[in-house]
Amino acid sequence: MLVLLDTSHDLDDCAKEIGCEVEQLLTPLTRFNLQRPSARFGIDNGAYSGFCKGDFLSLLEREKEKISQCLFVAAPDVIGSARRTLEVFRYWEPLLRDWPIALVAQDGQQDLTILWSLVSAVFIGGSTEFKMSIHAAQIIAAAKMQDKWVHVGRVNTPGRFEYFEKLGADSIDGTGLSRYSWMRESVYKHQRQPELIK
């Protein structure tokens, strides 16, 4: 599973600490430049902290020459509401059509249709309760059956890392993983625990 970090820390150091491949998640909040200009990356929209249309569009403009390296762009979403997110998605989808678009699944998505033909990826967002629910697991399963990229946001603990890895998520992010070595190391230690017990 790929870890995408919104960080200024050296990606090679982060990969050693966490024990798996690490690339960047670009956001309009930090606007970090790509450390590896030819590497894969994802783009988040910053809605969790407060969406700013101008900053988001500016980031897309900055990276437009690297569209072919982009795994997904998270279409703007409304935190906690799948219904409102789908309404916003209908506005943004034509504007993002050149990019691999990710629909951000929010609370209530299980009762609403995902426009699979319009997306390249699904980004599991929403509350912790939704993220850890059978509904999110079923959305991941449906996405994988259609060869869509699956990204999960806010995965900051070893238990969540292992859970979403088992569900087949392609990538994850986490603010804690982006900021703190000790959090990355805790995931690494957890992954190695079975070996250490032998």
Rosetta silent file (secondary structure, phi, psi, omega in degrees, C-alpha in Angstrom):
SEQUENCE: MLVLLDTSHDLDDCAKEIGCEVEQLLTPLTRFNLQRPSARFGIDNGAYSGFCKGDFLSLLEREKEKISQCLFVAAPDVIGSARRTLEVFRYWEPLLRDWPIALVAQDGQQDLTILWSLVSAVFIGGSTEFKMSIHAAQIIAAAKMQDKWVHVGRVNTPGRFEYFEKLGADSIDGTGLSRYSWMRESVYKHQRQPELIK
SCORE:     score description
SCORE:     0.000 S_00000001
   1 L     0.000  134.803 -179.343    0.000    0.000    0.000 S_00000001
   2 E   -84.936  136.569  175.240    1.295    3.418   -0.967 S_00000001
   3 E  -105.000  124.960  178.485    1.475    6.149    1.666 S_00000001
   4 E  -107.408  120.903 -175.223    0.898    9.687    0.381 S_00000001
   5 E  -117.470  135.316  172.529    2.199   12.400    2.683 S_00000001
   6 L   -91.491   86.032 -169.556    1.629   16.153    2.673 S_00000001
   7 L  -147.653  156.557  170.512    5.068   16.850    4.074 S_00000001
   8 L  -100.284   -4.115  177.791    8.338   18.721    3.705 S_00000001
   9 L   -66.624  151.605  178.304   10.183   15.808    5.369 S_00000001
  10 L   -61.332  125.974 -175.160   12.503   13.792    3.148 S_00000001
  11 H   -65.891  -33.573  177.750   10.385   11.090    1.486 S_00000001
  12 H   -65.272  -41.077  176.833   13.170    8.495    1.621 S_00000001
  13 H   -63.502  -42.341  179.054   13.466    9.009    5.390 S_00000001
  14 H   -62.066  -41.253 -179.482    9.683    8.730    5.747 S_00000001
  15 H   -63.251  -40.014  177.501    9.672    5.495    3.730 S_00000001
  16 H   -64.934  -40.657 -178.443   12.334    3.982    6.018 S_00000001
  17 H   -67.522  -38.505 -174.465   10.392    5.021    9.116 S_00000001
  18 H   -93.682  -19.414  174.975    7.064    3.656    7.922 S_00000001
  19 L    82.430   24.026  175.756    8.395    0.596    6.102 S_00000001
  20 L  -157.572  176.904 -177.433    6.667    1.036    2.734 S_00000001
  21 L   -65.716  136.662 -179.568    6.621    3.197   -0.388 S_00000001
  22 E  -129.149  131.539  171.076    5.974    6.895    0.238 S_00000001
  23 E  -132.282 -169.355 -173.314    5.089    9.631   -2.247 S_00000001
  24 E  -103.216  146.459  168.034    3.427   13.027   -1.912 S_00000001
  25 E  -111.476  111.145  179.798   -0.116   14.222   -1.412 S_00000001
  26 E   -84.417  140.606  177.850   -0.259   17.815   -2.575 S_00000001
  27 L  -136.434  152.985  176.403   -2.765   20.132   -0.923 S_00000001
  28 L   -70.987   -9.042 -178.558   -3.728   23.773   -1.357 S_00000001
  29 L   -77.670  -43.398 -177.700   -3.130   24.218    2.380 S_00000001
  30 L  -103.160  -30.456  177.890    0.639   23.683    2.379 S_00000001
  31 L    57.680   32.687  175.934    1.449   23.995   -1.340 S_00000001
  32 L   -61.274  146.172  173.038    4.647   21.949   -1.005 S_00000001
  33 L   -80.408  155.712  176.547    6.520   21.372   -4.250 S_00000001
  34 L   -65.471  127.252  176.645    7.051   17.831   -5.468 S_00000001
  35 L   -72.468  -31.245 -179.894   10.267   16.439   -4.029 S_00000001
  36 L  -120.643   93.274 -172.774   10.430   13.936   -6.886 S_00000001
  37 L   -57.251  -22.657 -179.000    9.283   15.731  -10.043 S_00000001
  38 L  -102.190    5.798 -175.612    8.855   12.507  -12.030 S_00000001
  39 L   -88.268  164.409  173.631    7.069   10.513   -9.289 S_00000001
  40 L   -70.650  154.111  178.428    3.395    9.655   -8.819 S_00000001
  41 E  -157.423  165.675  173.024    1.377   11.916   -6.533 S_00000001
  42 E  -121.582  162.702  176.663   -2.158   12.700   -5.404 S_00000001
  43 E  -128.002  123.615  173.903   -3.952   16.013   -4.904 S_00000001
  44 L   -96.856  163.380 -175.475   -6.370   16.676   -2.059 S_00000001
  45 L   -98.858   -8.526  178.145   -8.745   19.635   -2.101 S_00000001
  46 L    80.735    6.445 -174.965   -8.222   20.898    1.461 S_00000001
  47 L   -63.485  -29.612 -177.746  -11.939   20.777    2.324 S_00000001
  48 L   -60.600  -33.972  179.021  -11.333   19.062    5.681 S_00000001
  49 L   -98.115  -12.232 -179.326   -9.619   22.233    6.928 S_00000001
  50 L   130.908  107.274 -174.227  -11.667   24.652    4.817 S_00000001
  51 L   -71.514  134.369  173.989  -11.974   24.688    1.043 S_00000001
  52 L  -126.511  110.070 -175.205  -10.591   27.652   -0.893 S_00000001
  53 H   -56.623  -45.455 -177.955  -11.488   27.536   -4.586 S_00000001
  54 H   -61.475  -43.739  179.903   -8.714   29.917   -5.643 S_00000001
  55 H   -66.571  -39.922  179.613   -5.980   27.978   -3.846 S_00000001
  56 H   -63.865  -48.616 -179.973   -7.244   24.658   -5.205 S_00000001
  57 H   -64.739  -35.212  178.179   -7.367   25.907   -8.806 S_00000001
  58 H   -64.516  -40.017  178.113   -3.944   27.516   -8.413 S_00000001
  59 H   -65.381  -43.514  178.029   -2.452   24.183   -7.303 S_00000001
  60 H   -62.072  -40.526  178.540   -4.010   22.391  -10.283 S_00000001
  61 H   -63.027  -41.831 -179.426   -2.654   25.044  -12.632 S_00000001
  62 H   -61.721  -36.523 -174.082    0.819   24.675  -11.126 S_00000001
  63 H  -101.209    8.880 -171.683    0.840   20.895  -11.641 S_00000001
  64 H   -62.162  -25.430  178.456   -1.026   20.663  -14.974 S_00000001
  65 H   -73.518  -10.549 -177.181    2.088   19.571  -16.882 S_00000001
  66 H  -112.558   22.879 -178.554    2.264   16.482  -14.635 S_00000001
  67 H   -53.368  -38.119 -176.584   -1.306   15.215  -15.088 S_00000001
  68 H   -66.291  -18.728  178.761   -0.018   11.868  -16.338 S_00000001
  69 H   -93.603   -9.369 -174.184    1.745   11.267  -12.994 S_00000001
  70 E   -81.410  126.708  178.881   -1.278   12.160  -10.894 S_00000001
  71 E   -75.480  -39.960  179.619   -3.076    9.239   -9.253 S_00000001
  72 E  -167.923  155.576  166.958   -6.175   11.265   -8.366 S_00000001
  73 E  -119.755  122.221  178.505   -7.534   14.714   -7.615 S_00000001
  74 E   -73.217  112.500  176.441  -10.079   14.759   -4.813 S_00000001
  75 L   -61.388  144.056  179.502  -13.088   16.670   -6.133 S_00000001
  76 L   -51.455  141.072 -175.067  -14.306   19.246   -3.592 S_00000001
  77 L  -135.899  162.112  178.278  -16.554   17.698   -0.948 S_00000001
  78 L  -107.361  114.208 -173.905  -18.851   18.700    1.896 S_00000001
  79 L   -57.401  126.161  174.594  -17.635   17.195    5.149 S_00000001
  80 L    85.511   -1.390 -176.965  -20.123   14.749    6.653 S_00000001
  81 L  -136.706  105.825  176.536  -22.665   14.847    3.799 S_00000001
  82 H   -65.825  -39.126 -178.173  -22.585   12.515    0.820 S_00000001
  83 H   -60.974  -49.647  179.151  -25.706   14.112   -0.662 S_00000001
  84 H   -66.180  -35.449  178.092  -24.224   17.628   -0.663 S_00000001
  85 H   -61.803  -42.568  178.469  -20.881   16.230   -1.869 S_00000001
  86 H   -64.383  -35.710  176.505  -22.578   14.665   -4.908 S_00000001
  87 H   -64.085  -44.556  178.355  -24.241   17.990   -5.685 S_00000001
  88 H   -65.847  -37.230  179.309  -20.865   19.753   -5.513 S_00000001
  89 H   -59.113  -40.602 -179.548  -19.313   16.952   -7.581 S_00000001
  90 H   -62.175  -31.778  176.222  -21.728   17.652  -10.442 S_00000001
  91 H   -72.674  -44.429 -172.324  -20.479   21.244  -10.541 S_00000001
  92 H   -82.262  -26.718 -173.940  -16.769   20.354  -10.362 S_00000001
  93 H   -54.683  -46.427  178.548  -16.649   17.264  -12.575 S_00000001
  94 H   -63.046  -30.679 -179.028  -16.631   19.184  -15.908 S_00000001
  95 H   -75.368  -22.383 -176.556  -13.903   21.483  -14.565 S_00000001
  96 H  -107.076    7.927 -170.486  -11.695   18.534  -13.540 S_00000001
  97 L   -57.100  -26.182  178.460  -12.307   16.315  -16.561 S_00000001
  98 L   -74.998  -16.333 -175.916   -8.659   16.424  -17.685 S_00000001
  99 L  -101.637  159.915  170.910   -7.580   14.994  -14.324 S_00000001
 100 L   -76.456  105.931 -171.063   -8.164   11.553  -12.747 S_00000001
 101 E   -85.675  136.074  172.608  -11.080   12.542  -10.509 S_00000001
 102 E  -110.810  128.274  169.450  -11.726   11.017   -7.095 S_00000001
 103 E   -82.126  129.418  176.923  -15.153   11.213   -5.510 S_00000001
 104 E   -87.096  114.528  179.314  -14.791   11.724   -1.772 S_00000001
 105 E   -77.851  122.961  179.557  -17.176    9.297   -0.052 S_00000001
 106 L  -115.826  173.459  179.936  -18.838   10.970    2.912 S_00000001
 107 L   -52.242  128.018 -179.766  -21.354    9.854    5.539 S_00000001
 108 L    99.503   -3.963 -177.207  -24.504    8.580    3.825 S_00000001
 109 H   -61.528  -27.339 -178.291  -22.817    7.499    0.590 S_00000001
 110 H   -61.843  -20.689 -178.109  -24.135    3.960    1.071 S_00000001
 111 H  -100.288    4.642 -175.296  -27.640    5.221    0.238 S_00000001
 112 L  -128.549  154.240 -177.929  -26.652    7.171   -2.866 S_00000001
 113 L   -78.640  132.787  171.586  -25.388    6.254   -6.317 S_00000001
 114 L   -89.090  131.869 -178.635  -21.711    6.692   -7.100 S_00000001
 115 L   -82.917   73.240 -170.984  -21.205    7.993  -10.630 S_00000001
 116 H   -57.778  -35.282 -176.908  -18.584    5.358  -11.405 S_00000001
 117 H   -68.425  -15.763 -177.897  -18.254    6.244  -15.086 S_00000001
 118 H   -99.827   -5.901 -175.724  -17.124    9.768  -14.135 S_00000001
 119 L  -119.642  149.881  173.494  -14.462    8.849  -11.581 S_00000001
 120 L  -100.167  -16.619 -174.327  -11.032    7.265  -11.688 S_00000001
 121 E  -152.465  161.497  169.897  -10.828    6.875   -7.927 S_00000001
 122 E  -123.698  136.699 -178.741  -12.749    6.892   -4.693 S_00000001
 123 E  -113.589  114.540 -179.703  -11.407    8.711   -1.634 S_00000001
 124 E   -80.725  107.698  177.802  -12.810    7.379    1.643 S_00000001
 125 L  -113.470 -142.497  175.950  -13.451   10.419    3.794 S_00000001
 126 L    82.402 -175.194 -179.528  -16.184   11.159    6.285 S_00000001
 127 L   -68.043  164.289  176.111  -16.415   10.615   10.007 S_00000001
 128 H   -59.546  -40.274  179.797  -14.427    7.937   11.795 S_00000001
 129 H   -59.854  -45.344  179.002  -17.666    5.992   12.271 S_00000001
 130 H   -67.019  -46.168 -176.705  -18.364    6.018    8.529 S_00000001
 131 H   -57.231  -37.004 -176.929  -14.763    5.320    7.555 S_00000001
 132 L   -94.503    8.590 -175.831  -14.639    2.209    9.753 S_00000001
 133 L   -86.971  165.170  173.969  -18.130    1.005    8.784 S_00000001
 134 H   -61.285  -29.299 -179.326  -19.222   -1.889    6.596 S_00000001
 135 H   -63.181  -45.634  178.033  -20.539    0.764    4.200 S_00000001
 136 H   -65.065  -40.311  178.184  -17.052    2.136    3.502 S_00000001
 137 H   -60.732  -38.830  178.957  -15.705   -1.415    3.174 S_00000001
 138 H   -69.552  -35.971  176.324  -18.407   -2.163    0.581 S_00000001
 139 H   -64.268  -42.269  177.249  -17.580    1.011   -1.364 S_00000001
 140 H   -60.660  -45.786  179.866  -13.928   -0.065   -1.416 S_00000001
 141 H   -60.551  -43.857  179.801  -14.931   -3.533   -2.649 S_00000001
 142 H   -63.895  -40.737  179.039  -17.128   -2.046   -5.405 S_00000001
 143 H   -63.336  -44.627 -178.324  -14.335    0.306   -6.485 S_00000001
 144 H   -64.447  -35.040  178.482  -11.781   -2.506   -6.656 S_00000001
 145 H   -65.089  -21.099 -178.949  -14.156   -4.621   -8.783 S_00000001
 146 L  -108.252   14.826  178.502  -14.168   -1.774  -11.312 S_00000001
 147 L    59.307   36.563  175.282  -10.400   -1.168  -11.255 S_00000001
 148 L   -94.651  144.925  175.278  -10.756    2.200   -9.554 S_00000001
 149 E   -68.157  139.481  177.991   -7.979    3.583   -7.355 S_00000001
 150 E  -119.138  121.726  176.209   -8.918    3.595   -3.647 S_00000001
 151 E  -120.076  142.448  178.545   -7.468    6.186   -1.294 S_00000001
 152 E  -123.161  127.907  179.372   -8.320    6.508    2.393 S_00000001
 153 L   -90.199  158.647  175.749   -7.830    9.717    4.333 S_00000001
 154 L    56.373   53.812  175.035   -6.879   10.175    7.998 S_00000001
 155 L  -106.774   94.039 -171.917   -5.160    6.832    8.573 S_00000001
 156 L  -115.915    2.181 -178.574   -2.889    7.681   11.507 S_00000001
 157 L  -123.407  154.247  177.343   -2.802    4.514   13.598 S_00000001
 158 H   -56.480  -40.350 -178.941   -1.278    1.066   13.072 S_00000001
 159 H   -62.178  -43.477  178.655   -4.709   -0.554   13.442 S_00000001
 160 H   -68.125  -39.759  178.430   -6.276    1.581   10.704 S_00000001
 161 H   -56.768  -50.118 -178.593   -3.264    1.091    8.455 S_00000001
 162 H   -64.505  -41.283 -178.721   -3.570   -2.696    8.731 S_00000001
 163 H   -59.359  -50.575 -176.702   -7.367   -2.619    8.357 S_00000001
 164 H   -75.045  -27.327  173.029   -7.351   -0.650    5.099 S_00000001
 165 H   -63.123  -42.587  179.122   -4.395   -2.573    3.737 S_00000001
 166 H   -66.613  -30.816  178.587   -6.434   -5.777    4.187 S_00000001
 167 H   -76.373  -10.125  177.230   -9.408   -4.179    2.428 S_00000001
 168 L    94.363   16.423  176.544   -7.210   -3.524   -0.610 S_00000001
 169 L   -58.144  141.402  178.849   -6.801    0.247   -0.418 S_00000001
 170 L   -82.681  -33.549 -179.060   -4.203    1.456   -2.906 S_00000001
 171 E  -152.637  159.237  176.884   -3.076    4.452   -0.866 S_00000001
 172 E  -139.890  164.626  169.684   -3.646    6.242    2.418 S_00000001
 173 L  -138.923  170.205  176.323   -2.740    9.541    4.018 S_00000001
 174 L  -170.099  131.464  179.774   -2.653   10.905    7.527 S_00000001
 175 H   -60.587  -41.922  178.965   -1.763   14.270    9.013 S_00000001
 176 H   -62.943  -42.054  178.148    0.011   12.566   11.901 S_00000001
 177 H   -64.677  -32.597  179.044    1.993   10.365    9.527 S_00000001
 178 H   -70.770  -32.044 -171.364    2.939   13.477    7.546 S_00000001
 179 H   -97.811  -34.484 -165.383    4.169   15.361   10.585 S_00000001
 180 L  -122.027  125.674  176.366    5.622   12.944   13.119 S_00000001
 181 H   -59.206  -40.574 -175.360    8.400   10.362   12.879 S_00000001
 182 H   -63.928  -30.581  178.088    7.089    8.527   15.952 S_00000001
 183 H   -73.611  -40.103  176.064    3.742    7.923   14.249 S_00000001
 184 H   -62.967  -42.500 -179.355    5.408    6.557   11.118 S_00000001
 185 H   -66.082  -32.247  179.531    7.641    4.359   13.265 S_00000001
 186 H   -66.720  -35.102  176.007    4.641    3.020   15.208 S_00000001
 187 H   -67.206  -42.678  179.862    3.124    1.751   11.948 S_00000001
 188 H   -61.731  -46.504  179.872    6.446    0.153   10.988 S_00000001
 189 H   -62.251  -39.848 -179.903    6.811   -1.579   14.359 S_00000001
 190 H   -64.648  -40.426  179.570    3.234   -2.816   14.159 S_00000001
 191 H   -64.284  -33.196 -176.039    3.817   -4.264   10.682 S_00000001
 192 H   -89.363   -6.515 -173.974    6.913   -6.136   11.936 S_00000001
 193 H   -52.075  -45.980  179.871    5.344   -7.425   15.161 S_00000001
 194 H   -58.400  -36.176  178.710    4.631  -10.963   13.888 S_00000001
 195 H   -67.799  -38.589 -176.752    8.302  -11.303   12.857 S_00000001
 196 H   -69.639  -27.797 -178.772    9.520  -10.055   16.210 S_00000001
 197 H   -75.780  -30.823 -177.063    7.388  -12.597   18.088 S_00000001
 198 L   -60.960    0.000    0.000    8.797  -15.590   16.142 S_00000001
